[in-house]
Amino acid sequence: MADTTSRYSLPYQETGDAPDGPALGQDLAEAVETALGAVDDALTDMSLAPTQQVFTAGGTWTKPAGAHRVHVQVVGGGGAGGGAAATAAAQWSFGDGGGGGEYAAGWFNATDLASTVAVTIGTGGTGNTGSGTGGGTTSFGTHITAAGGGAGGVRPAGTANFSSNDGVRSGGSGGTGGDVRVPGGAGGSGIGITATAGTGQRGGDGGGTVLGGSQVGRSNTAGSTGRAYGGGGSGASRGASLTAVNGGNGATGVCIVTTYFAGPQ
């Protein structure tokens, strides 16, 4: 019997067809079961909630069975703040804040991704008594990357009133891939106006990111570690006749992978 409905291919007899007897009932039942099974599978797919994996250290993403679309967010590591040098009488020193890591996000078809993808997390820069180091790049394979933030410089011990304007502490930018890209916030300028400890000098603020706020610079102290994820460390500051201190370390970046499964979402 060749006559079937147009959408679900359910069999039926028309006038003039040879009698099909019990076979018609079996054919119809099997066709209905196939159609209902397809509907049931679609409903099962729709009921699957997205899964999310957050990488704060390097590793491997494994594509789940039934994956349909994958959303990836990456943030580069934050740059470290500049340190503060040792000071003599009537001197002060301070560091600029480190830049925040770049943020990027992108959608990918699961079929365009390998069964496993290497994930690299950008480390935060390291603070010391001189200029800090920049943050590292975060990547999801070759599909999308986010650059780390720049490092804050150090202003040597001195007596003149001054602030700084060091372009090295810029926020991360220049990554590749994805649909959305936001540079990290630039590190703030430090300032020194008097050698009195704790009252006239201040380290620069660490730059923020889309996922983390800026880190506040403080007076007469070492810098503070950047805020998660990918925030820049704040700069150190010192008043008169004090030892050198380190700038704050940058915060580690992150990769967030959200998987959506087959069927309407």
N, C-alpha and C positions, 0 to 999 in steps of 0.2 A: 504494500500500500504506500503510494508516493505522496499522498495529500497531507500537508502539515500546515500548522499555523505559522504566520510570518515571523513572529517575535521569539517564541519559545520552542518552535518546531514540534508542537504536540500533534500526534497523528489523528486523522479522522477519516471517515468514509463519506464519499459523495454518491449521489444518485448514479447508478451505472457501474459502481465499483463491485467487484466480486465480493461475496460475503467473506469476512475475515474471522468471524467467530471469536473463540477465546483469545486468539492472537491479538485482536484489536485491544482487548482489555489489558493484556500484558504490555503491548507496545506503548499504550497510553500511560500506564502506571510508571514504566521505566522512564519515559520522557518527562513526566511530571517530577519524578525524583531527581533527575538530572538538573532540571530548571530550578527546583527548590534548593538543591545542593549548592548551585552557583550563588543564589541569593544568600544562603546561610554563610558561605565562605566570605562574601562581601561584607556582611554584617560583622563577622568575626574580625576581619581586617579593620573595620571602622572602630571597633571597640578597643583596639590596641592603643594604649596611651603612648605618647612619645617617650623615648628614653634619653637620658642625658648623662654624659660622662665629663667630669671636670679634671683636667690634667694640670697639676701644679709642679710636676716633674716630668722629664722626658719619658716616653713610653711608646706603646703601639696601640692604635685604635683598630678594633676588629669589627668588620661590618656585620651587623646582626642579620639573621635570616628574615626575609620579608621586607628589608629596608627599601624605602621608596625615595625619600628626599632627605638630605642631610644639611643641617645648618651649622656652620662653624664660626666661632668667634675667637679671635686671638688678640692678645695684648703683649707687647714687648716688655722686657725688663726695664726698670727705672734706673736712671743714672744716679750715681752717688753725689752727695754734696761735697763741696770743698772743705778742707780742714782749716784750722787756725794755727798760725805759727807761734812759737814761744816769743814772749814780749819782755822788753825791759821797762824801766820806769817811764811813765808818760806815753807808752805806746799801746796800740791795740792792733788786732788782726781778726779777720773773719773770712768765711767762705761763702760762695754762692750756692744756691740750691741746685740739685740735679734735675734734669728734665724727666717728665713722665713718659712712659712707653706709648707707642702708637697703638690704636685700636683698629681692627678691621673685622668685617663679617661678610660671609658669603653663603649662598645656597648652591647645592650640588645635587645632581641626579645620582642616586646610589649606583646606578649602572655604570657611571663614569669613574667610579672609585674602585680601586683594587680591594681585594678581600681584607688586606691590612694596610694601614697607613702609618708611617713613622711620625711621631709628634716630638718636636723639640721645644723646650721652654726656655725663654731668655732669662738668664740669671740677672739679678740686680747688680749694679756696679758696687765696687768696694770703696769705702771711705778711708782716708788716711789723713795725715797732717798736711799733705800737699793737695794738689788737685785730685779729685776722685776719678773713677773710671766709669765709662759708659755702660749702659745696660745692653743685654744680648737680644738677639732676634728670636722671636717665637714663630714656629712654622707648623703647618699641617701638611706634611709631605711637600710637594711642589705646588700645591693647589692654592695656598694662601699664606702670606707671611706678614708679620708686624715688626717694625724696627724698634730697637731700644732707645731710651732717652739719653741725651748727652750729659756729660759730667760737669759738675760745678768746679770753678777755679778757686784758688786761694789768694787772698790779698795779703801780702807780706806785712810784717810788723811795721808800723809807722806812727806818725804823730799828726799828720794833716787830716782834716775832715774830708772824707770822701765816701762815695758809694761806688758800685761796680756796674759794669755792663759787658758781661762776658758771653759772647754768642755761642760758645761751646756747650752751654747748659740748655740748649734748645730742646724742645720736646721731640720725641721720636717721629720720624716720617720716612716715606720712601719705600715702604713695603710693596708687595705684589699680590695680585689676585683679589677675588672677592667683589662684592657689590657696594660695600660701604667702607669708608676709610676716614678716620678722625686722628689728626696728629695729637701727640701727647702735649700736655701743658709745659710751658717753659719754666725752668727753675727761676726763683726770684733773686733779685740783687741783695747782697749783704750791704751793711752800712756801718760806718764808724764815725762818731762825732766827738767822743771824749774817752779818755783812758780810764775813767772811773769804772771799776769792775761792776758789771751787771746793770749799768744805767745808760751807756752811750753807744754800745755796739750790738749788732744783731746779725745772726746768720741768715742767709736767704732762704725763702720757703722752697720746699721741694715741689716740683710740678705734679699736677694730678693727671688722671686718665678718665676715660668714659666710665670705668668701673671702680675708680678709687679717688678720693679727695686728696687735696694737696696736704703736705706736711709742713707745719708751722715752724719757722726758724725762731730760735730763742737767744737770749743774751747770756754771754759768759759761760758757755757750756758746749759740750760736744754736740754734733748734729744728731738728729733722730732718723731712724729707718723709715723709708717711704711707706705709705699706706698701700695695702693690697687693692687691686692687683696692678703691679707695674708702676707704682708711684715713685717719684724721685725723692731721695734723701735730702734732708735740710742741711744747710751749711752750719759750720761751727762758728763760735766767736769767743774772743778772749780780751779781757781788759789788761791793765798794766801789771808787769812783773809776774807773769804766769807761764806755766809750761804749755807746750803745744797739745792740741786735742784733734781727734779725727772728725771728719764730716760723716754724716749719716749714710748708711748703705742704701742703695736702691732696693725696692721691693721686686720680688720675682714676678715674672709675667704669668700668663695663664692661657690655656686653650680649652674652650667649652664646645663640646660636640653634641648636638641634639639630633636624634634620628626619628624620622616620621615614617610610618609604615604604609603599606599599600591601601588604597581605598581613599575616599574623600576624607579630608581632615577638617 
